[in-house]
Structures are given as C-alpha cells and as structure tokens.
C-alpha cells in the first residue's frame, strides 16, 4: 500500500521510535509538573500488556522495521511506572486493571499451550481496547485530565511507523494501525473538545 521498503522503511521505523522517545520525555515532564494524574497500577498492568504485545508481534513477523515503536512503548511504560512511584499519587485497583491482568494471564497460558502468536496478538489488542475505553470516555468528558502534547507526538510516531510496515497483511499491519487509531482518537478528543461537543449538540438539535 503506502509503506516504504528497504532503507526508507528502516529510516521510518527509527524516526517513529525517536519521536516516541520525545513523547516519553514530554509525558514525564508533565507528570513531574502535576499536569497528568495517572494511576500507577494502570501503568504497571500496561507493562505486562505491552510486553505481551511486543513478544507476540515479534513471534508473528520477526525483527521488522515497524517493531521499534512497540519496543519503545514497552520501555516507556516501565519508565513511566517507575516515575509515578516517585512523583505520582498512590494507585488504585479498578475493574479495568483487574480484567486486563486476568486477561494477560489467560492469554499467556493460551500462547504457551497452543503456540499461536498471531492469535495472542489479536487477543492482546482486544484486552488493550477494553482498557482504553475508560480512558477515551474520561478524556471525552474532561480533556484536561491528560497531556495533549505527549499524545500528539505519540500519534506522529505511530503515523510515521505505518511507513515502516514491510508487508501490508494482518500480522504486520494490525498492531501499528491499532496504535495509530488509538493515539489519533485521544489526540482529537484533547485538541478539539469544543468542536466535537458542538457537533454532538448540533446533531441532537436537528433531530
């Protein structure tokens, strides 16, 4: 489709990873300044989710150019979790963290038993979507609970990483596409809250 091959795809993968690293530092700065209220328990669970993502993605497609962004995501979740231990408030267990943790355990056992990395990748995306829904709803209600610039950088990194996809099949493209759609959704909700609320109000008025 629209991905690069050869050296250009490799460069796109590296550029996406570098931009995501910038996003990490922006997010850490926001946490330290108190601009983000994150649950450390959530990030602890996300470490396991991202580890499962990276492992199953690697087992499905190998060491491809588009894997560097997911690897940076894994490292970033670990760093953010440690950062929250120092600067964040005490975390709490909600139903989301409990379901995600149980889901990761079940998926890991299924992977060990059936050795099906692509199925593992798909199930992990489903768990991550379940965990992302409360975040999306919360940002929709109050865009100020999260830090926009970090999400904008994240979306940019994921969009560029699409150019690093070597083969446009489900195994290679599903995870990078999911990350792009997720970061785009949250970025739009944070950046254009008034426009979206106006559009919603207009629809109700017309009906």
Backbone as a chain_set.jsonl record, in Angstrom:
{"seq": "XXXXXXXXXXXXXXXXXXXXXXXXXXXXXXXXXXXXXXXXXXXXXXXXXXXXXXXXXXXXXXXXXXXXXXXXXXXXXXXXXXXXXXXXXXXXXXXXXXXXXXXXXXXXXXXXXXXXXXXXXXXXXXXXXXXXXXXXXXXXXXXXXXXXXXXXXXXXXXXXXXXXXXXXXXXXXXXXXXXXXXXXXXXXXXXXXXXXXXXXXXXXXXX", "coords": {"N": [[0.844, -1.197, 0.0], [1.003, 1.927, 1.166], [3.472, 1.939, 2.397], [7.054, 2.255, 2.923], [9.868, 0.604, 1.424], [12.913, -1.269, 1.987], [15.73, 0.785, 2.692], [14.348, 3.161, 3.225], [12.047, 2.392, 4.602], [13.242, 1.342, 6.893], [14.413, 3.666, 7.955], [12.07, 5.127, 8.474], [10.973, 3.584, 10.542], [12.889, 3.963, 12.562], [12.759, 6.76, 12.88], [10.117, 7.077, 13.778], [10.381, 5.777, 16.252], [12.2, 7.48, 17.57], [10.709, 9.858, 17.75], [8.72, 8.952, 19.441], [10.193, 8.549, 21.744], [10.758, 11.193, 22.369], [8.16, 11.941, 22.984], [7.852, 10.474, 25.323], [9.597, 11.82, 27.149], [8.317, 14.289, 27.215], [5.923, 13.539, 28.426], [6.824, 12.616, 30.911], [7.794, 15.004, 31.967], [5.373, 16.372, 32.196], [4.1, 14.822, 34.146], [5.776, 15.26, 36.356], [5.338, 17.972, 36.745], [2.79, 17.933, 37.607], [0.713, 17.939, 35.776], [-0.539, 15.772, 34.807], [-2.603, 13.215, 35.934], [-2.032, 10.159, 36.699], [-2.718, 6.688, 37.124], [-0.72, 4.607, 38.907], [-0.968, 1.876, 39.158], [-2.37, 1.174, 36.875], [-0.434, 1.672, 34.895], [1.43, -0.211, 35.669], [0.11, -2.594, 35.025], [-0.09, -2.168, 32.296], [2.539, -2.517, 31.536], [2.807, -5.301, 31.47], [0.904, -5.868, 29.486], [2.006, -4.537, 27.232], [4.43, -5.897, 27.042], [3.518, -8.419, 26.309], [2.356, -7.708, 23.89], [4.663, -6.917, 22.361], [6.188, -9.294, 22.365], [4.461, -11.171, 21.105], [4.052, -9.876, 18.677], [6.639, -9.849, 17.635], [7.087, -12.622, 17.434], [5.221, -13.163, 15.5], [5.926, -11.697, 13.17], [8.651, -11.244, 13.141], [11.912, -9.562, 13.329], [11.175, -6.786, 12.297], [11.051, -3.566, 10.591], [9.013, -2.028, 11.657], [8.844, -2.678, 14.308], [10.191, -1.238, 16.197], [8.903, 0.999, 17.336], [6.79, -0.237, 18.936], [8.544, -1.496, 20.786], [9.73, 0.713, 22.024], [7.454, 1.713, 23.232], [7.034, -0.28, 25.177], [9.352, -0.008, 26.802], [8.915, 2.617, 27.582], [6.559, 2.462, 29.131], [7.522, 1.098, 31.339], [9.398, 2.944, 32.359], [7.714, 5.156, 32.887], [6.038, 4.036, 34.821], [7.903, 3.611, 36.931], [8.59, 6.259, 37.32], [6.187, 7.298, 38.232], [6.048, 6.067, 40.686], [7.734, 7.634, 42.115], [6.799, 10.276, 41.781], [4.052, 10.251, 41.401], [0.588, 9.909, 42.533], [-0.735, 7.595, 44.989], [-1.679, 4.471, 43.672], [-4.702, 2.789, 42.474], [-6.773, -0.115, 42.39], [-8.937, -0.78, 39.831], [-11.849, -2.096, 38.114], [-11.003, -2.289, 35.52], [-8.163, -2.616, 35.527], [-8.053, -5.051, 36.884], [-9.455, -6.827, 35.176], [-7.857, -6.642, 32.872], [-5.419, -7.629, 33.844], [-6.074, -10.279, 34.549], [-6.834, -11.097, 32.004], [-4.39, -10.914, 30.594], [-2.966, -12.942, 31.878], [-4.498, -15.224, 31.174], [-4.301, -15.148, 28.359], [-1.54, -15.472, 28.046], [-1.182, -18.089, 29.015], [-2.686, -19.488, 27.094], [-1.134, -18.964, 24.853], [1.243, -20.296, 25.507], [0.309, -22.901, 25.547], [-0.881, -23.365, 22.969], [0.824, -22.167, 21.145], [0.404, -19.977, 19.324], [1.139, -17.174, 18.064], [-0.023, -15.066, 16.547], [-2.738, -15.182, 17.111], [-2.508, -14.634, 19.811], [-1.585, -11.991, 19.672], [-3.863, -10.75, 18.599], [-5.81, -11.211, 20.627], [-4.59, -9.82, 22.694], [-4.75, -7.216, 21.742], [-7.491, -6.885, 21.927], [-7.829, -6.935, 24.708], [-6.383, -4.626, 25.331], [-7.9, -2.676, 24.047], [-10.201, -2.818, 25.601], [-9.146, -1.8, 27.959], [-8.566, 0.755, 27.083], [-10.955, 2.041, 26.577], [-12.21, 3.215, 28.976], [-10.347, 5.307, 29.347], [-10.667, 6.837, 26.991], [-13.339, 7.639, 27.273], [-13.109, 9.135, 29.624], [-11.394, 11.208, 28.802], [-13.012, 12.342, 26.879], [-15.022, 13.417, 28.481], [-13.55, 15.148, 30.107], [-11.089, 16.825, 28.818], [-8.781, 17.807, 29.952], [-7.603, 16.075, 31.71], [-5.512, 14.616, 30.774], [-2.32, 14.925, 29.04], [-1.99, 16.759, 26.256], [0.233, 17.36, 24.294], [2.01, 15.137, 24.553], [0.459, 13.043, 23.578], [0.075, 13.959, 20.97], [2.654, 13.83, 19.894], [2.921, 11.078, 20.144], [0.953, 10.142, 18.359], [2.044, 11.14, 15.967], [4.415, 9.636, 15.863], [3.392, 7.022, 15.583], [1.974, 7.271, 13.182], [4.045, 7.778, 11.341], [5.361, 5.391, 11.665], [3.751, 3.654, 10.289], [4.693, 3.803, 7.731], [6.853, 2.213, 7.879], [6.035, -0.362, 7.769], [6.552, -3.483, 6.425], [5.188, -5.466, 5.012], [1.894, -5.405, 3.948], [-0.101, -7.0, 5.521], [-2.291, -8.776, 7.8], [-0.824, -9.635, 10.054], [1.485, -7.995, 10.098], [0.48, -5.351, 9.949], [-1.673, -4.882, 11.71], [-1.215, -4.28, 14.505], [0.456, -1.836, 14.488], [-1.428, -0.19, 13.134], [-3.558, -0.19, 14.937], [-2.4, 1.171, 17.151], [-1.994, 3.658, 15.965], [-4.629, 4.522, 15.391], [-5.7, 4.588, 17.985], [-4.082, 6.559, 19.33], [-4.618, 8.724, 17.682], [-7.37, 9.079, 18.117], [-7.496, 9.802, 20.882], [-5.899, 12.092, 20.774], [-7.397, 13.82, 19.126], [-9.687, 14.136, 20.7], [-8.603, 15.527, 22.85], [-7.499, 17.79, 21.619], [-9.532, 19.034, 20.119], [-11.931, 19.556, 21.72], [-14.123, 21.34, 22.054], [-15.137, 21.635, 19.46], [-16.007, 19.021, 18.889], [-17.958, 18.682, 20.856], [-19.728, 20.663, 20.082], [-20.525, 19.679, 17.586], [-21.828, 17.371, 18.419], [-23.934, 18.473, 19.897], [-25.265, 19.855, 17.864], [-26.24, 17.772, 16.296], [-28.129, 16.628, 18.006], [-29.905, 18.773, 18.219], [-30.889, 18.997, 15.612], [-32.222, 16.614, 15.348]], "CA": [[0.0, 0.0, 0.0], [1.756, 3.165, 1.148], [4.685, 1.829, 3.189], [8.319, 2.275, 2.223], [10.629, -0.631, 1.503], [14.346, -1.058, 2.03], [16.316, 1.755, 3.61], [13.362, 4.178, 3.603], [11.221, 1.803, 5.647], [14.067, 1.261, 8.101], [14.511, 5.031, 8.484], [10.754, 5.479, 9.02], [10.847, 2.908, 11.829], [13.756, 4.639, 13.533], [12.225, 8.109, 13.125], [8.95, 6.9, 14.643], [10.85, 5.441, 17.595], [12.801, 8.684, 18.157], [9.611, 10.767, 18.101], [8.042, 8.393, 20.613], [11.068, 8.834, 22.886], [10.475, 12.595, 22.704], [6.853, 11.918, 23.647], [8.076, 9.97, 26.68], [10.152, 12.893, 27.983], [7.254, 15.285, 27.38], [4.964, 12.999, 29.39], [7.481, 12.612, 32.22], [7.803, 16.398, 32.413], [4.002, 16.702, 32.596], [3.842, 14.147, 35.421], [6.533, 15.95, 37.406], [4.716, 19.276, 36.967], [1.436, 17.737, 38.101], [-0.261, 18.172, 34.717], [-1.155, 14.489, 34.483], [-2.921, 12.371, 37.084], [-2.054, 8.79, 36.196], [-2.787, 5.615, 38.102], [0.486, 3.786, 38.764], [-1.392, 0.488, 38.991], [-2.696, 1.029, 35.454], [0.82, 1.581, 34.139], [2.03, -1.495, 35.997], [-0.57, -3.6, 34.213], [0.261, -1.905, 30.9], [3.85, -3.122, 31.273], [2.553, -6.689, 31.084], [0.197, -5.856, 28.202], [2.946, -4.169, 26.173], [5.387, -6.991, 26.902], [2.83, -9.446, 25.531], [2.261, -7.143, 22.541], [5.958, -6.979, 21.675], [6.587, -10.687, 22.188], [3.613, -11.819, 20.099], [4.304, -9.212, 17.39], [7.93, -10.351, 17.163], [6.908, -14.016, 17.038], [4.365, -13.207, 14.307], [6.515, -11.092, 11.957], [10.104, -11.173, 13.221], [12.544, -8.281, 13.632], [10.86, -5.902, 11.173], [11.302, -2.14, 10.845], [7.901, -1.439, 12.41], [8.794, -3.188, 15.68], [10.907, -0.361, 17.128], [7.927, 1.809, 18.081], [6.257, -1.042, 20.041], [9.577, -1.706, 21.8], [9.84, 1.962, 22.781], [6.261, 1.757, 24.09], [7.274, -1.158, 26.322], [10.34, 0.649, 27.667], [8.293, 3.836, 28.113], [5.627, 2.117, 30.212], [8.336, 0.758, 32.512], [9.959, 4.19, 32.894], [6.614, 5.955, 33.443], [5.629, 3.376, 36.064], [8.908, 3.936, 37.944], [8.481, 7.7, 37.56], [4.984, 7.513, 39.04], [6.351, 5.644, 42.049], [8.421, 8.747, 42.779], [6.096, 11.557, 41.684], [2.608, 10.112, 41.263], [-0.211, 9.568, 43.708], [-0.893, 6.158, 45.187], [-2.591, 3.913, 42.68], [-5.847, 2.02, 42.954], [-7.231, -1.173, 41.5], [-10.31, -0.687, 39.337], [-12.219, -3.297, 37.378], [-10.237, -2.326, 34.273], [-6.863, -3.229, 35.797], [-8.256, -6.45, 37.269], [-9.809, -7.587, 33.975], [-6.681, -6.683, 31.997], [-4.417, -8.51, 34.441], [-6.556, -11.648, 34.362], [-6.772, -11.357, 30.57], [-2.992, -11.163, 30.226], [-2.622, -14.271, 32.375], [-5.185, -16.23, 30.353], [-3.712, -15.119, 27.015], [-0.198, -16.044, 28.138], [-1.329, -19.54, 29.125], [-3.126, -19.984, 25.791], [0.015, -18.897, 23.95], [2.163, -21.372, 25.875], [-0.302, -24.187, 25.201], [-1.175, -23.535, 21.548], [1.898, -21.588, 20.342], [-0.221, -19.224, 18.231], [1.448, -15.772, 18.369], [-0.932, -14.126, 15.895], [-3.946, -15.188, 17.939], [-2.132, -13.923, 21.033], [-1.56, -10.567, 19.331], [-5.251, -10.305, 18.442], [-6.455, -11.195, 21.941], [-3.979, -8.74, 23.475], [-5.356, -5.966, 21.263], [-8.84, -6.81, 22.489], [-7.661, -6.544, 26.109], [-5.932, -3.238, 25.362], [-9.06, -1.855, 23.687], [-11.043, -2.775, 26.8], [-8.516, -0.879, 28.893], [-8.519, 2.108, 26.52], [-12.296, 2.641, 26.549], [-12.395, 4.175, 30.08], [-9.508, 6.482, 29.099], [-11.306, 7.635, 25.944], [-14.538, 8.242, 27.866], [-12.671, 10.149, 30.587], [-10.877, 12.356, 28.043], [-14.179, 12.952, 26.247], [-15.706, 14.217, 29.498], [-12.648, 16.189, 30.608], [-9.839, 16.735, 28.047], [-7.635, 18.307, 30.706], [-7.051, 15.068, 32.617], [-4.279, 14.098, 30.199], [-1.455, 15.96, 28.483], [-2.103, 16.691, 24.812], [1.465, 17.266, 23.502], [2.555, 13.779, 24.561], [-0.367, 12.248, 22.666], [0.319, 14.414, 19.601], [3.911, 13.195, 19.488], [2.651, 9.654, 20.011], [0.261, 9.918, 17.091], [3.015, 11.357, 14.895], [5.314, 8.479, 15.823], [2.664, 5.87, 15.048], [1.658, 7.525, 11.776], [5.28, 7.559, 10.586], [5.68, 3.962, 11.741], [2.994, 2.949, 9.246], [5.548, 3.766, 6.543], [7.886, 1.2, 8.098], [5.444, -1.695, 7.627], [7.178, -4.111, 5.262], [4.162, -6.203, 4.263], [0.587, -4.968, 4.426], [-1.021, -8.075, 5.863], [-2.822, -8.611, 9.157], [0.218, -9.839, 11.055], [2.393, -6.853, 10.136], [-0.145, -4.023, 9.993], [-2.765, -4.716, 12.679], [-0.789, -3.608, 15.736], [0.752, -0.42, 14.212], [-2.661, 0.527, 12.805], [-4.303, -0.007, 16.188], [-1.752, 2.236, 17.914], [-2.243, 4.925, 15.266], [-6.035, 4.892, 15.588], [-5.89, 4.917, 19.402], [-3.464, 7.853, 19.65], [-5.357, 9.745, 16.934], [-8.647, 9.295, 18.807], [-7.269, 10.57, 22.109], [-5.368, 13.407, 20.386], [-8.514, 14.634, 18.629], [-10.547, 14.465, 21.844], [-7.931, 16.541, 23.662], [-7.206, 19.009, 20.853], [-10.741, 19.687, 19.592], [-13.091, 19.199, 22.555], [-15.265, 22.226, 21.812], [-15.708, 21.315, 18.15], [-16.723, 17.756, 18.986], [-19.17, 18.884, 21.653], [-20.637, 21.454, 19.252], [-21.086, 18.777, 16.585], [-22.775, 16.493, 19.103], [-25.107, 19.279, 20.228], [-25.959, 20.163, 16.615], [-26.962, 16.574, 15.88], [-29.304, 16.487, 18.863], [-30.831, 19.855, 17.902], [-31.519, 18.695, 14.327], [-33.144, 15.5, 15.485]], "C": [[0.88, 1.247, 0.0], [2.999, 3.117, 2.033], [5.925, 1.914, 2.313], [8.976, 0.906, 2.347], [12.105, -0.296, 1.573], [14.753, -0.027, 3.06], [15.306, 2.792, 4.078], [12.427, 3.657, 4.696], [11.962, 1.698, 6.964], [14.168, 2.625, 8.77], [13.194, 5.453, 9.129], [10.546, 4.838, 10.39], [11.666, 3.576, 12.914], [13.226, 6.03, 13.889], [11.007, 8.036, 14.047], [9.355, 6.613, 16.076], [11.435, 6.662, 18.306], [11.717, 9.671, 18.592], [8.875, 10.266, 19.34], [8.879, 8.593, 21.879], [10.88, 10.283, 23.339], [9.15, 12.694, 23.454], [6.983, 11.451, 25.092], [8.585, 11.077, 27.597], [9.125, 14.003, 28.227], [6.265, 14.826, 28.448], [5.55, 12.975, 30.799], [7.52, 14.015, 32.813], [6.417, 16.799, 32.919], [3.649, 16.055, 33.932], [4.52, 14.888, 36.565], [5.907, 17.292, 37.752], [3.277, 19.156, 37.457], [0.355, 17.978, 37.067], [-1.001, 16.9, 34.309], [-1.402, 13.735, 35.782], [-3.089, 10.943, 36.588], [-2.051, 7.797, 37.345], [-1.585, 4.694, 37.905], [0.152, 2.31, 38.586], [-1.709, 0.209, 37.525], [-1.434, 0.847, 34.63], [1.551, 0.285, 34.449], [1.426, -2.624, 35.183], [-0.208, -3.42, 32.744], [1.648, -2.423, 30.551], [3.667, -4.554, 30.785], [1.877, -6.77, 29.722], [1.163, -5.556, 27.062], [4.021, -5.227, 25.968], [4.792, -8.114, 26.061], [2.656, -8.996, 24.088], [3.563, -7.357, 21.778], [6.368, -8.419, 21.382], [5.778, -11.365, 21.087], [3.807, -11.194, 18.721], [5.617, -9.711, 16.792], [7.8, -11.794, 16.678], [6.094, -14.137, 15.753], [5.092, -12.753, 13.051], [8.031, -11.007, 11.995], [10.609, -9.768, 13.529], [12.376, -7.337, 12.441], [11.06, -4.447, 11.582], [10.229, -1.508, 11.722], [7.845, -1.898, 13.861], [9.424, -2.232, 16.686], [9.965, 0.521, 17.941], [7.268, 0.99, 19.196], [7.278, -1.301, 21.148], [9.768, -0.461, 22.665], [8.635, 2.125, 23.7], [6.474, 0.905, 25.344], [8.238, -0.509, 27.311], [9.731, 1.883, 28.334], [7.35, 3.53, 29.266], [6.382, 1.765, 31.492], [8.868, 2.025, 33.175], [8.875, 5.042, 33.545], [6.13, 5.36, 34.762], [6.599, 3.708, 37.198], [8.847, 5.415, 38.319], [7.29, 8.007, 38.454], [5.18, 7.051, 40.481], [6.994, 6.778, 42.842], [7.574, 10.008, 42.843], [4.572, 11.444, 41.662], [1.912, 9.828, 42.582], [-0.305, 8.055, 43.834], [-1.953, 5.621, 44.244], [-3.748, 3.159, 43.312], [-6.235, 0.995, 41.9], [-8.685, -0.923, 41.125], [-10.621, -1.97, 38.574], [-11.419, -3.422, 36.09], [-8.903, -3.031, 34.487], [-7.015, -4.717, 36.125], [-8.56, -7.318, 36.053], [-8.602, -7.728, 33.056], [-5.631, -7.646, 32.537], [-4.809, -9.971, 34.282], [-6.467, -12.036, 32.89], [-5.365, -11.67, 30.104], [-2.57, -12.563, 30.667], [-3.229, -15.38, 31.528], [-4.557, -16.309, 28.968], [-2.328, -15.751, 27.015], [-0.255, -17.565, 28.233], [-1.755, -20.152, 27.794], [-1.979, -19.997, 24.793], [0.993, -20.042, 24.23], [1.621, -22.725, 25.426], [-0.386, -24.379, 23.69], [-0.103, -22.97, 20.619], [1.35, -20.88, 19.109], [-0.011, -17.734, 18.483], [0.488, -14.773, 17.741], [-2.26, -14.046, 16.643], [-3.695, -14.443, 19.246], [-2.127, -12.422, 20.804], [-2.974, -10.004, 19.24], [-5.958, -10.197, 19.788], [-5.894, -10.078, 22.821], [-4.525, -7.384, 23.042], [-6.755, -5.795, 21.831], [-8.79, -6.388, 23.958], [-7.277, -5.074, 26.209], [-7.065, -2.28, 25.004], [-9.992, -1.71, 24.886], [-10.477, -1.797, 27.818], [-8.518, 0.555, 28.414], [-9.876, 2.803, 26.562], [-12.529, 3.595, 27.722], [-11.564, 5.441, 29.905], [-10.16, 7.405, 28.083], [-12.541, 8.35, 26.492], [-14.152, 9.367, 28.82], [-12.157, 11.398, 29.881], [-12.013, 13.084, 27.335], [-14.901, 13.872, 27.239], [-14.847, 15.382, 29.976], [-11.292, 16.08, 29.907], [-8.6, 17.141, 28.832], [-7.026, 17.269, 31.647], [-5.764, 14.467, 32.074], [-3.56, 15.207, 29.447], [-1.376, 15.81, 26.97], [-0.804, 16.524, 24.05], [2.066, 15.863, 23.452], [1.778, 12.878, 23.603], [-0.152, 12.664, 21.215], [1.61, 13.807, 19.057], [3.703, 11.701, 19.264], [1.947, 9.325, 18.715], [1.214, 10.097, 15.916], [3.952, 10.177, 14.737], [4.633, 7.272, 15.196], [2.316, 6.043, 13.577], [2.886, 7.291, 10.898], [5.645, 6.078, 10.567], [4.889, 3.137, 10.731], [3.818, 2.821, 7.971], [6.646, 2.715, 6.663], [7.351, -0.221, 7.94], [5.93, -2.325, 6.326], [6.184, -4.872, 4.394], [2.799, -5.83, 4.829], [-0.375, -6.152, 4.518], [-1.422, -7.906, 7.326], [-1.726, -8.69, 10.207], [1.099, -8.608, 11.212], [1.698, -5.538, 10.473], [-1.128, -3.812, 11.141], [-2.343, -3.93, 13.916], [-0.396, -2.15, 15.492], [-0.49, 0.398, 13.873], [-3.484, 0.798, 14.06], [-3.717, 1.134, 17.006], [-2.01, 3.604, 17.289], [-3.664, 5.414, 15.511], [-6.286, 5.318, 17.032], [-5.33, 6.298, 19.731], [-4.139, 8.993, 18.895], [-6.657, 10.087, 17.651], [-8.469, 10.162, 20.045], [-6.765, 11.973, 21.783], [-6.477, 14.341, 19.924], [-9.42, 15.054, 19.779], [-9.93, 15.549, 22.721], [-7.82, 17.866, 22.918], [-8.459, 19.755, 20.429], [-11.976, 19.363, 20.429], [-14.315, 20.04, 22.265], [-15.944, 21.901, 20.493], [-16.543, 20.046, 18.225], [-18.01, 17.895, 19.785], [-20.206, 19.688, 20.879], [-21.316, 20.581, 18.216], [-22.126, 17.861, 17.209], [-24.063, 17.237, 19.419], [-25.935, 19.569, 18.986], [-26.781, 18.98, 16.139], [-28.236, 16.418, 16.696], [-30.35, 17.56, 18.543], [-31.592, 19.538, 16.622], [-32.528, 17.569, 14.445], [-34.312, 15.847, 16.401]], "O": [[1.445, 1.602, -1.034], [3.531, 4.169, 2.387], [5.861, 1.674, 1.107], [8.675, 0.143, 3.265], [12.51, 0.823, 1.258], [14.197, 0.032, 4.157], [15.391, 3.26, 5.213], [12.059, 4.398, 5.608], [11.389, 1.933, 8.028], [14.03, 2.741, 9.988], [13.19, 6.061, 10.199], [10.005, 5.471, 11.297], [11.206, 3.738, 14.045], [13.242, 6.428, 15.053], [10.876, 8.829, 14.978], [8.752, 7.137, 17.013], [11.201, 6.861, 19.498], [11.799, 10.25, 19.675], [8.458, 11.057, 20.186], [8.329, 8.786, 22.963], [10.847, 10.569, 24.536], [9.031, 13.433, 24.432], [6.306, 11.968, 25.98], [8.068, 11.257, 28.7], [9.073, 14.583, 29.312], [5.822, 15.623, 29.276], [4.855, 13.278, 31.769], [7.307, 14.197, 34.012], [6.294, 17.478, 33.938], [2.974, 16.669, 34.76], [3.916, 15.118, 37.613], [5.934, 17.712, 38.909], [2.617, 20.168, 37.696], [-0.802, 18.199, 37.425], [-1.972, 16.952, 33.554], [-0.513, 13.631, 36.627], [-4.16, 10.563, 36.115], [-1.458, 8.037, 38.397], [-1.448, 4.069, 36.853], [0.898, 1.575, 37.94], [-1.367, -0.848, 36.995], [-1.37, -0.028, 33.766], [2.225, -0.264, 33.577], [2.139, -3.507, 34.705], [-0.037, -4.402, 32.022], [1.913, -2.737, 29.391], [4.291, -4.972, 29.81], [2.218, -7.621, 28.9], [1.146, -6.241, 26.039], [4.477, -5.435, 24.843], [5.469, -8.691, 25.21], [2.79, -9.798, 23.164], [3.563, -7.913, 20.679], [6.837, -8.729, 20.287], [6.339, -12.052, 20.234], [3.738, -11.891, 17.709], [5.701, -9.967, 15.591], [8.342, -12.149, 15.631], [6.254, -15.1, 15.002], [4.911, -13.339, 11.984], [8.647, -10.722, 10.969], [9.842, -8.896, 13.936], [13.314, -7.117, 11.674], [11.218, -4.135, 12.763], [10.506, -0.556, 12.451], [6.907, -1.552, 14.579], [9.225, -2.382, 17.892], [10.214, 0.761, 19.123], [7.188, 1.481, 20.322], [6.918, -1.323, 22.325], [9.944, -0.558, 23.88], [8.77, 2.618, 24.82], [6.13, 1.328, 26.447], [7.972, -0.467, 28.512], [9.996, 2.161, 29.503], [7.334, 4.249, 30.266], [5.939, 2.092, 32.592], [8.802, 2.17, 34.396], [9.082, 5.591, 34.628], [5.846, 6.092, 35.71], [6.171, 4.049, 38.3], [9.028, 5.78, 39.48], [7.368, 8.87, 39.329], [4.549, 7.582, 41.395], [6.834, 6.879, 44.059], [7.616, 10.735, 43.835], [3.876, 12.435, 41.883], [2.545, 9.547, 43.6], [0.01, 7.324, 42.895], [-2.996, 6.243, 44.042], [-3.773, 2.923, 44.52], [-6.055, 1.201, 40.7], [-9.557, -0.861, 41.992], [-9.754, -2.828, 38.409], [-11.178, -4.532, 35.615], [-8.545, -3.933, 33.73], [-6.206, -5.54, 35.697], [-8.004, -8.406, 35.904], [-8.349, -8.807, 32.52], [-5.021, -8.395, 31.773], [-3.979, -10.807, 33.923], [-6.077, -13.155, 32.558], [-5.161, -12.587, 29.308], [-1.901, -13.281, 29.924], [-2.558, -16.359, 31.202], [-4.306, -17.401, 28.458], [-1.978, -16.484, 26.089], [0.542, -18.254, 27.596], [-1.253, -21.206, 27.403], [-1.857, -20.918, 23.986], [1.504, -20.675, 23.306], [2.377, -23.588, 24.981], [-0.008, -25.433, 23.179], [-0.116, -23.261, 19.422], [1.779, -21.15, 17.987], [-0.884, -17.084, 19.057], [0.208, -13.733, 18.339], [-2.833, -12.966, 16.789], [-4.56, -13.712, 19.73], [-2.609, -11.662, 21.643], [-3.25, -8.914, 19.742], [-6.629, -9.202, 20.06], [-6.626, -9.464, 23.598], [-4.738, -6.503, 23.876], [-7.157, -4.684, 22.176], [-9.607, -5.583, 24.404], [-7.783, -4.354, 27.07], [-7.178, -1.201, 25.586], [-10.508, -0.625, 25.157], [-11.22, -1.057, 28.463], [-8.477, 1.481, 29.224], [-9.937, 4.033, 26.58], [-13.01, 4.705, 27.495], [-12.01, 6.529, 30.268], [-10.203, 8.619, 28.283], [-12.76, 9.527, 26.207], [-14.783, 10.424, 28.831], [-12.445, 12.517, 30.305], [-11.981, 14.308, 27.206], [-15.335, 14.967, 26.88], [-15.357, 16.476, 30.222], [-10.432, 15.321, 30.353], [-7.481, 16.845, 28.412], [-6.032, 17.556, 32.316], [-4.998, 13.868, 32.829], [-4.108, 16.289, 29.239], [-0.777, 14.863, 26.46], [-0.716, 15.621, 23.217], [2.579, 15.449, 22.412], [2.365, 12.053, 22.902], [-0.191, 11.821, 20.319], [1.662, 13.334, 17.922], [4.238, 11.126, 18.315], [2.289, 8.352, 18.042], [1.2, 9.302, 14.976], [4.255, 9.761, 13.619], [5.228, 6.578, 14.372], [2.356, 5.081, 12.81], [2.784, 6.677, 9.836], [6.172, 5.572, 9.576], [5.309, 2.041, 10.36], [3.668, 1.858, 7.219], [7.292, 2.367, 5.675], [8.122, -1.181, 7.973], [5.739, -1.76, 5.249], [6.33, -4.913, 3.172], [2.571, -5.924, 6.035], [-1.31, -6.292, 3.73], [-0.946, -6.997, 8.006], [-1.705, -7.895, 11.147], [1.426, -8.217, 12.333], [2.25, -4.705, 11.192], [-1.394, -2.669, 11.512], [-3.046, -3.009, 14.331], [-0.869, -1.28, 16.223], [-0.597, 1.555, 14.278], [-4.039, 1.884, 14.225], [-4.459, 1.98, 17.505], [-2.219, 4.589, 17.997], [-3.877, 6.59, 15.804], [-6.998, 6.291, 17.281], [-6.018, 7.118, 20.339], [-4.226, 10.108, 19.409], [-7.005, 11.261, 17.777], [-9.195, 11.136, 20.239], [-7.157, 12.94, 22.437], [-6.496, 15.517, 20.288], [-9.872, 16.197, 19.828], [-10.642, 16.39, 23.27], [-8.019, 18.932, 23.5], [-8.456, 20.985, 20.383], [-12.985, 18.929, 19.873], [-15.43, 19.52, 22.23], [-17.172, 21.89, 20.404], [-17.652, 19.993, 17.694], [-19.031, 17.301, 19.439], [-21.406, 19.44, 20.992], [-22.518, 20.702, 17.979], [-23.173, 17.601, 16.616], [-25.157, 16.703, 19.233], [-27.164, 19.535, 19.036], [-27.891, 19.154, 15.636], [-29.297, 16.113, 16.151], [-31.55, 17.287, 18.591], [-32.797, 19.777, 16.541], [-33.547, 17.55, 13.755], [-35.189, 15.013, 16.626]]}, "num_chains": 1, "name": "protein.A"}
